[in-house]
Amino acid sequence: VSPVAAAVQLVPLQEGHLDSVAAAAGEEQVARFTRFPVPIPDGWVRSWFDGYLAGRAAGTREAFAAIDPGDGRFLGLALAPHIDAEGQELELGYLVTPAERGRGVAAAVLVQLTEWAFGDRAAVRLSLMIDADNLASQAVARHAGYRLEGTLRSAYFKQGLRADCQLWSRLNTD
Ligand SMILES: CC(C)(COP(=O)(O)OP(=O)(O)OC[C@H]1O[C@@H](n2cnc3c(N)ncnc32)[C@H](O)[C@@H]1OP(=O)(O)O)[C@@H](O)C(=O)NCCC(=O)NCCS
């Protein structure tokens, strides 16, 4: 992270953010390194969001928009795609829109998402799945105190794509 952490606020993802999500979803790095489909089918972002709304109600998933606290502009997404409340484990994820990259936004997002998971969700174990070629995301994980546990070789990632995926974790005792 740069000496001064990027100013970022996480707010629950709402319908009003979906145009920004759709704009970010088709970008090359997002297509390559996240589970967003390629190409994004018509209506997919809406049904993806509906899945998160259902997960929010059930306590099994959560999605935040990362916004600039100054002017409210959309900076990216902070996600908990899997919440196991009984096991006190969450898988987390994030993306930053291309125009906002390279100034510590993702690092600030992951630090806040991690604090939320350990605090609000009483998590014991947090995990991240990161493509072995995604060096930027690996740097973000390291900055936020995550440790590399190992590599899942040629893991099924999404339709048409297998990849070497690193499993990173952080425990509430780390
Ligand atoms: C990965 C991603 C979230 C990083 O966002 P960001 O706001 O630019 O990240 P930050 O500025 O907080 O930090 C990036 C770190 O990666 C490093 N980095 C950036 N590009 C890099 C590259 N190509 N190779 C190596 N390191 C790189 C930066 O130097 C910085 O580390 P440093 O602080 O030690 O210098 C963003 O590129 C993104 O949204 N990518 C597409 C989606 C994605 O990959 N999500 C993560 C899925 S696991």
The ligand as a Gaussian input file, in Angstrom:
#p B3LYP/6-31G(d) Opt

LIG

0 1
 C       -6.200000      -7.005000      -8.653000
 C       -6.849000      -5.627000      -8.485000
 C       -8.055000      -5.776000      -7.563000
 C       -5.816000      -4.690000      -7.854000
 O       -6.445000      -3.422000      -7.624000
 P       -5.576000      -2.118000      -7.292000
 O       -6.473000      -1.148000      -6.615000
 O       -4.862000      -1.671000      -8.501000
 O       -4.549000      -2.711000      -6.243000
 P       -3.610000      -1.868000      -5.241000
 O       -3.287000      -0.557000      -5.872000
 O       -4.225000      -1.884000      -3.887000
 O       -2.332000      -2.780000      -5.136000
 C       -1.855000      -3.416000      -6.241000
 C       -0.568000      -4.081000      -5.826000
 O       -0.250000      -4.936000      -6.871000
 C        0.956000      -4.513000      -7.460000
 N        0.777000      -4.738000      -8.882000
 C       -0.045000      -4.131000      -9.745000
 N        0.071000      -4.670000     -10.960000
 C        1.025000      -5.618000     -10.853000
 C        1.600000      -6.538000     -11.765000
 N        1.209000      -6.602000     -13.037000
 N        2.552000      -7.359000     -11.308000
 C        2.940000      -7.342000     -10.019000
 N        2.400000      -6.520000      -9.102000
 C        1.455000      -5.670000      -9.531000
 C        1.085000      -3.076000      -7.097000
 O        2.427000      -2.662000      -7.170000
 C        0.563000      -3.092000      -5.675000
 O        1.500000      -3.645000      -4.796000
 P        2.487000      -2.697000      -3.932000
 O        1.606000      -1.847000      -3.080000
 O        3.305000      -3.673000      -3.167000
 O        3.255000      -1.884000      -4.907000
 C       -7.297000      -5.018000      -9.836000
 O       -6.204000      -5.061000     -10.721000
 C       -8.461000      -5.761000     -10.455000
 O       -9.617000      -5.439000     -10.211000
 N       -8.168000      -6.763000     -11.303000
 C       -9.218000      -7.548000     -11.959000
 C      -10.063000      -8.340000     -10.990000
 C       -9.237000      -9.202000     -10.069000
 O       -8.201000      -9.738000     -10.452000
 N       -9.711000      -9.375000      -8.818000
 C       -9.061000     -10.195000      -7.852000
 C       -9.477000     -11.630000      -8.055000
 S       -8.646000     -12.724000      -6.906000

